[in-house]
Structure formats: C-alpha cells, structure tokens
Amino acid sequence: SRMSLSFALLAGVLAAPAIASAHTPTGAGRTTGYVYLNNNAAGTNTISGFSRAPNGALTALPGSPFSAGGAGLGAGLASQGAIQTTDYGRYLLAVDAGSNQISVLRIGHDGSLTPVVGSPFASGGVEPDSIAVNHGLVYVANTGAGGTDYTGFTLSWGGQLRPIPGSTVTLPAGSGPGEIVLNSNNTRLAGMRVTTSLIDSFTLDRSGRPRVARGSPYAAQGLGPFGSQFRPTNPDQLFVDNAHNGTGLGTVSAFDDLPNGTLSPIGASPFADFQTAPCWQVISPDGQYLYALDTGSAEISSYAIARDGTLTLLSNTPVSSTPGVTGTDVALSPDGRTLYLNMAKVNGVGEFAVHGGTVTQLPDSPVPASGSGSTVGITTS
C-alpha cells in the first residue's frame, strides 16, 4: 500500500470543519511578501494567496484563489514541496496531480498570479507531488502508477518548463517518492522514497542531468524518509525526517553529501525529537536552525544545527491548543522571522513568530484559506 501511515494521518487531518471565515489581521502595515497554498482542487486547481505584513500576519489577497490551470486530486498528497516559488519571487510552480502537470504562474507586484504562456506543462510522469527549483533548474517527483519517476527541467526567463534530455530516472512502482530536493549550487539532487524507506542520491552535471551516486539508493536511518532539505549555507549537508518510526519515535537524520553523491551519517545521527511522524521540515535561511513538523503529535520540533551538521533538540511547541489540529507542510518567510504551516484540517494557515529556536503562535493564527479541495504544500516569497 502507498504510504499507509501518511494517508492515515492525512485522513484525520482533512476530515474536520473549516475555521470561521472572519479574520481581522493584527499585523496592519506594508506588505513585505506573500504566502501561497496549493488547493489541489479536483477539476480546475487553484492557489490561495496571502499578503504578509512585517510582523508575519497574513491577509487574503484580492482575487484569491487564483486558477492554476491544471487539475488537482481533491485529496491529500503525502509529500512536501507541492508548491514552490523561484529565486527572487518571480514565478510560482505548483503540482497539478490530477492532470499530471506543473503550473507556472507569474507573481505580480501585488502578489496576484497569472499563468505564463504554455502553462500548465507535462510533469514527465504520473501524479506529480513534489517540486525542487533553484536558479533555473527544476526537478519533479512523480508518484503515480505507470509513471513513477524524477524528471528534470530548465525554467526559461519567460517561465516555460523545458524537459532536460536524459534527466528522467524511473523508479519501481510503489516507491512513493514524497520529496525531491536540490542543493544550493545545483550539484546534488536527493529524492525520498517514503513507502520503501530509501533515499536516492545523485550528482548533477552542468546541464542538470543526474548521475546515480555509488551505493544509491541508500537505506534510510528510519522508516518513511519524508521531508528533507539541503542546508542553505552548506550544499554538502542533507537533513531528512524519518516519519514512520511509530509513536514518540520520530527522528531527523543528518548526512554529509560527498562530492560523488555518497551519503555519510553525521555524528550520532539520527537525532530524536521524541514526537510522532515528523513529516515536514524547513531550515532557517542562515542555516542555524531546523524545524520539523510532527504531524502525528501536532508539535513543531526545533533543533540547533552545529557547523558540522550535528543537531541539538531545543524544544517542542504545540501546533494548536485545539486537540487534533495539526499541520501538513511548513515554510519560513525569507527573513526567517515567521514560520507558516499548511493547516489543511481547518482550511487555514498557521502563523508562528520565530526567534532563534523559539516558536510562538501569533494571536490571529490560524488564518482562513480561500478556495476548496485538500490543500497541499506551502511556500513564501
């Protein structure tokens, strides 16, 4: 079965009433950026958008939700990275899992979204669920039967996706790829096979074509390797959540990703957070802190990252005071001061102020999302 624990968790996450639509933001002031959710709506997929105030508070954008162009599934995806923004916030990319496509939308000066010419684009497989994008290079994980793979693209200045010849890596059926990630200098690529607890590691040539690292795929250090990220300040360090170890047994692994793509555990990795199902993670822009979202126990685990990649657990913070409310993806504002959660169970976005490893929920959190469907992913600009 495909990611049975993830879907069991998501079933509970997606089966509760929406929060009240009334919302009066406490963060009045100029807009410093935007936050977006992939609504994953069946039929015509849509994107919910919010303006972001200096204190992190969100306000729904006029015109939201915006049409994506492709079709969603109308059900949850067991993945991280279903929606991404490009460098400098020029474009937004979103999976259309119901139509096997990727939508590319131009982000306007007011946060509005407009499809680029040619969008949506074929994903290179079946049921895309995760996107990695960095400096004009894009990789997509496709998880559906008959088209399970990783496929690479270039992103043109005009926002068009162009497949990279020779970039598609076919995976065994039932692998359940849940995330694909690029490092900061586009020399390494990693993919998480959640269902079979394997990690794929690749080096990339200058054209973006992958070469399988010796020994890849690697056995994960726990069950269900899920959310993952290369350290923003060190392209040779990779961090992976182990989501399916069981109640109170969540861990985060830290690896040195060597020049040839070989993965080597750092120190006493994996590092426990004593929570359940750390499915999603994000690392601060300065590379000093990692935040793991524990979907099963509805906590945010904060870690300090040492220079060598060793993790030290600092705290665990409840996602909500309401029992059963949890999150299904996580993102940080570009300045690292606000943490945002996709809270699909209440069709909203959680807002948390961040100071070092301390996470504090904002007074107006969660903010209701517009649109319908089962929201997946979250991204900021």
ABEGO torsion letter per residue (X at the ends): XBGAAAAAAAAAAAABBBBBABBBBAABEBBAEBBBBBAGBBEBBBBBBBBBBAAGBBBBBBGOBBBAGBBBAGBBBBBBGABBBBBGGABBBBBBAAAGBBBBBBBBAAGBBBBBBGOBBBAGBBGBABBBBBGGBBBBBBABBGABBBBBBBBBAAGBBBBBBGABBBBBBGAGBABBBBBAAGABBBBBBAAAGBBBBBBBBAAGBBBBBBGOBBBBABBGBBBBBBBAABAABBBBBBAAAEBGABBBBBBBBBAAGBBBBBEAOBBBAGBBGBABBBBBAAGABBBBBBAAAGBBBBBBBBAAGBBBBABBBBABABBGBBBAEBBBBAAGABBBBBBAAAGBBBBBBBBEABBBBBAAOBBBBBEBEBBBEBBBX
